[in-house]
Amino acid sequence: MFNFDYYNPTRILFGTERIADIGKHIPADARVLITYGSGSAKKFGTVDEARAALGNRKIHEFAGIEANPHFDTLMKAVDLVKEKKITFLLAIGGGSVVDGTKFIAAAALYHGDVWEMWSKKLPIKRVMPLGCVMTLPATGSESNGTAVVTHTGLGAKVGYSHPLLFPQFAVLDPRKSYTLPARQVANGVVDAFVHVIEQYLTYPAYGKVQDRFAEGLLLTLIEEGPKALIKSENYNVRATITWSATLALNGLIGVGVPQDWATHRIGHQLTALYNLDHAQTLAVLLPALLHVQRDTKHLKLLQYADRVWNLREGGEESRITAAIDKTRDFFESMGVKTRLSDYGLPESAIDEVMDNLERFNMLPQGEHQDIDAVAARRILSLSY
Amino acid sequence: MFNFDYYNPTRILFGTERIADIGKHIPADARVLITYGSGSAKKFGTVDEARAALGNRKIHEFAGIEANPHFDTLMKAVDLVKEKKITFLLAIGGGSVVDGTKFIAAAALYHGDVWEMWSKKLPIKRVMPLGCVMTLPATGSESNGTAVVTHTGLGAKVGYSHPLLFPQFAVLDPRKSYTLPARQVANGVVDAFVHVIEQYLTYPAYGKVQDRFAEGLLLTLIEEGPKALIKSENYNVRATITWSATLALNGLIGVGVPQDWATHRIGHQLTALYNLDHAQTLAVLLPALLHVQRDTKHLKLLQYADRVWNLREGGEESRITAAIDKTRDFFESMGVKTRLSDYGLPESAIDEVMDNLERFNMLPQGEHQDIDAVAARRILSLSY
């Protein structure tokens, strides 16, 4: 097991009627900016619930943070923060709103070129305090220090991590997901699943507990994910998916073991260039990546086949192929297509993505740093 | 799944050479009291390592915190804290030293009768900041807000929990456990195992991830525990046990599900009265408790038999009996005896423990609060 630091100070407020408790965790004299997305947070009453919980604090709102939040949009919020002398940020939405609000928290107190800081991962010293109310379980952003922001002008989607960016609290009310379209629910399950895989399917490093926890999350998502598509108002199913998504990316399962974020990093380019949903890019790329990397991931793929998919018969290569097929079938069963061609992309997309990966110096990737341009092109070709 | 709060702000510094990093997490002008136990922290150089990492901060030492730390001992440390104007506490040792140091942290800033506060669980408003260096993986005290203190004058062993009592950091260097006697290593594995069981073996509450995580910890302790007895200097085995023990009681696996701490609470009386090792009391009581409570725990016992012990053949009752027998065998294989009579206790011990449970109003216990005096006596009789 490798040396590691684990630090996660976010307070989780999980369950029904928890928004009422946020007032306890925000200073009484705070000037609060509520950030949200396309309007469902407002339409379904969550913004009003938060306003009620905030009592007579001064409140402003910033709406319109889009999926894969845009630098230009977020900089408008930064202006509002300065103009209204905001002292606390409250994000209401899914991962994009929380990610965007983390960016606002960092940018509002940064002196200098904000995009340079973000894209070059320059250090920050202060951020504004933030909390969040999650309405879409998926990204784990509610209890980690990472955010991904898209710069449409540059065609770039760039992640940034800093311990100061952990939300101070996260309200997770599983009922808030009842009103989501099936596509978003399915995307969330696929996103969480792939987060787990990227911290698990590398090579054995004596992370025995980490492996068991990862396998537990995968088994749970396989069991509960499809139930969420059948019936939206099943509290326990939604609660289980919500908590699984948080645990998939709160830093816990990845401590002390190798990680491989190539699927996410290549996928970001597909979103930046073709606007595919984030989870669609993962569902397309992961099975292809596992095929291309099957030799270096051999031992963990066998463990995955055994413990997650109960595949114990036949030769090693056939068990590995079956496990990858099962993974693809799971995504398809969630209604998420697994081929670039399913989304109507031209074959030239492969060249475009390769251009982006090279332009932003994003290669090599992988736990052995062996996903170079040749391997990345093979993955993209197999994804088509 | 029940509503829950999850909050754990302790920073984990895991691995080799991590003591060197504690200086980053203690104020530069701190006046530090290093607390430890019977002297092995000093003898094996850990106190000196910490002193080196603290640089030119003012340092005092308080030695002699015993297993199941005593109120009288700890109050002497409180006097020293006041006399030397200490501002930061650094515990070096196992769960007893950390528990005792939490007590010192609370008592030093409490105005009023300290034992009354502790035993009646009165609220506290401030504690001294503390960090710890763990040398014995077992109790999870390094990243939770709970401590247990023994008052020898009253024959009482009493736990107290408060969010302010989380250590600010915990150094977990698995090599520090190499020098432990086998008995302490075995005790640690048994203690961690029972911590998991007490948050898991109750009734189904749709805690699907919590169950998988708990089962993952149990499977890991069963796999790795015996290896630690064969060869002391096996880094990965010790690292796995260390991390498992932390995760067993850092609050994570118990969120949103019922819990049953009867084994610990009854066991505390056996330690207070007869000075049995804490883990010995658990190894004695747990198999008996599972037998007595087998009807109310029926469904989870079947799940435990299946997923932890691979028991899938035969009738339900025989599978449950086999799972309980396997549990007892595991403790015995770790060298921890599982009968009160093995420790030379007289049969009158049963009456003595029952007297204590009644005198301190510790009944009923259990996830259904159905472990009353009759059930507790049955458990103790079966333990003999």
HADDOCK unambig.tbl for C-alpha pairs under 7 A between the chains (distance, minus, plus):
assign (segid A and resid 1 and name CA) (segid B and resid 236 and name CA) 6.17 0.50 0.50
assign (segid A and resid 3 and name CA) (segid B and resid 14 and name CA) 5.54 0.50 0.50
assign (segid A and resid 3 and name CA) (segid B and resid 15 and name CA) 4.40 0.50 0.50
assign (segid A and resid 3 and name CA) (segid B and resid 16 and name CA) 6.71 0.50 0.50
assign (segid A and resid 4 and name CA) (segid B and resid 13 and name CA) 6.38 0.50 0.50
assign (segid A and resid 4 and name CA) (segid B and resid 14 and name CA) 5.23 0.50 0.50
assign (segid A and resid 4 and name CA) (segid B and resid 15 and name CA) 6.61 0.50 0.50
assign (segid A and resid 5 and name CA) (segid B and resid 12 and name CA) 5.44 0.50 0.50
assign (segid A and resid 5 and name CA) (segid B and resid 13 and name CA) 4.82 0.50 0.50
assign (segid A and resid 5 and name CA) (segid B and resid 14 and name CA) 6.04 0.50 0.50
assign (segid A and resid 6 and name CA) (segid B and resid 11 and name CA) 5.85 0.50 0.50
assign (segid A and resid 6 and name CA) (segid B and resid 12 and name CA) 4.92 0.50 0.50
assign (segid A and resid 6 and name CA) (segid B and resid 13 and name CA) 6.83 0.50 0.50
assign (segid A and resid 7 and name CA) (segid B and resid 9 and name CA) 6.81 0.50 0.50
assign (segid A and resid 7 and name CA) (segid B and resid 10 and name CA) 6.57 0.50 0.50
assign (segid A and resid 7 and name CA) (segid B and resid 11 and name CA) 4.60 0.50 0.50
assign (segid A and resid 7 and name CA) (segid B and resid 12 and name CA) 6.28 0.50 0.50
assign (segid A and resid 8 and name CA) (segid B and resid 9 and name CA) 6.12 0.50 0.50
assign (segid A and resid 9 and name CA) (segid B and resid 7 and name CA) 6.80 0.50 0.50
assign (segid A and resid 9 and name CA) (segid B and resid 8 and name CA) 6.12 0.50 0.50
assign (segid A and resid 9 and name CA) (segid B and resid 9 and name CA) 4.42 0.50 0.50
assign (segid A and resid 10 and name CA) (segid B and resid 7 and name CA) 6.57 0.50 0.50
assign (segid A and resid 11 and name CA) (segid B and resid 6 and name CA) 5.85 0.50 0.50
assign (segid A and resid 11 and name CA) (segid B and resid 7 and name CA) 4.60 0.50 0.50
assign (segid A and resid 12 and name CA) (segid B and resid 5 and name CA) 5.43 0.50 0.50
assign (segid A and resid 12 and name CA) (segid B and resid 6 and name CA) 4.91 0.50 0.50
assign (segid A and resid 12 and name CA) (segid B and resid 7 and name CA) 6.29 0.50 0.50
assign (segid A and resid 13 and name CA) (segid B and resid 4 and name CA) 6.37 0.50 0.50
assign (segid A and resid 13 and name CA) (segid B and resid 5 and name CA) 4.82 0.50 0.50
assign (segid A and resid 13 and name CA) (segid B and resid 6 and name CA) 6.81 0.50 0.50
assign (segid A and resid 14 and name CA) (segid B and resid 3 and name CA) 5.54 0.50 0.50
assign (segid A and resid 14 and name CA) (segid B and resid 4 and name CA) 5.22 0.50 0.50
assign (segid A and resid 14 and name CA) (segid B and resid 5 and name CA) 6.04 0.50 0.50
assign (segid A and resid 15 and name CA) (segid B and resid 3 and name CA) 4.38 0.50 0.50
assign (segid A and resid 15 and name CA) (segid B and resid 4 and name CA) 6.60 0.50 0.50
assign (segid A and resid 16 and name CA) (segid B and resid 3 and name CA) 6.71 0.50 0.50
assign (segid A and resid 206 and name CA) (segid B and resid 236 and name CA) 6.41 0.50 0.50
assign (segid A and resid 208 and name CA) (segid B and resid 220 and name CA) 6.68 0.50 0.50
assign (segid A and resid 208 and name CA) (segid B and resid 240 and name CA) 6.74 0.50 0.50
assign (segid A and resid 209 and name CA) (segid B and resid 216 and name CA) 6.44 0.50 0.50
assign (segid A and resid 209 and name CA) (segid B and resid 217 and name CA) 6.36 0.50 0.50
assign (segid A and resid 209 and name CA) (segid B and resid 220 and name CA) 6.49 0.50 0.50
assign (segid A and resid 209 and name CA) (segid B and resid 244 and name CA) 6.77 0.50 0.50
assign (segid A and resid 212 and name CA) (segid B and resid 216 and name CA) 4.93 0.50 0.50
assign (segid A and resid 213 and name CA) (segid B and resid 213 and name CA) 5.38 0.50 0.50
assign (segid A and resid 213 and name CA) (segid B and resid 216 and name CA) 6.35 0.50 0.50
assign (segid A and resid 216 and name CA) (segid B and resid 209 and name CA) 6.44 0.50 0.50
assign (segid A and resid 216 and name CA) (segid B and resid 212 and name CA) 4.93 0.50 0.50
assign (segid A and resid 216 and name CA) (segid B and resid 213 and name CA) 6.37 0.50 0.50
assign (segid A and resid 217 and name CA) (segid B and resid 209 and name CA) 6.36 0.50 0.50
assign (segid A and resid 220 and name CA) (segid B and resid 208 and name CA) 6.68 0.50 0.50
assign (segid A and resid 220 and name CA) (segid B and resid 209 and name CA) 6.50 0.50 0.50
assign (segid A and resid 236 and name CA) (segid B and resid 1 and name CA) 6.18 0.50 0.50
assign (segid A and resid 236 and name CA) (segid B and resid 206 and name CA) 6.42 0.50 0.50
assign (segid A and resid 240 and name CA) (segid B and resid 208 and name CA) 6.74 0.50 0.50
assign (segid A and resid 244 and name CA) (segid B and resid 209 and name CA) 6.76 0.50 0.50
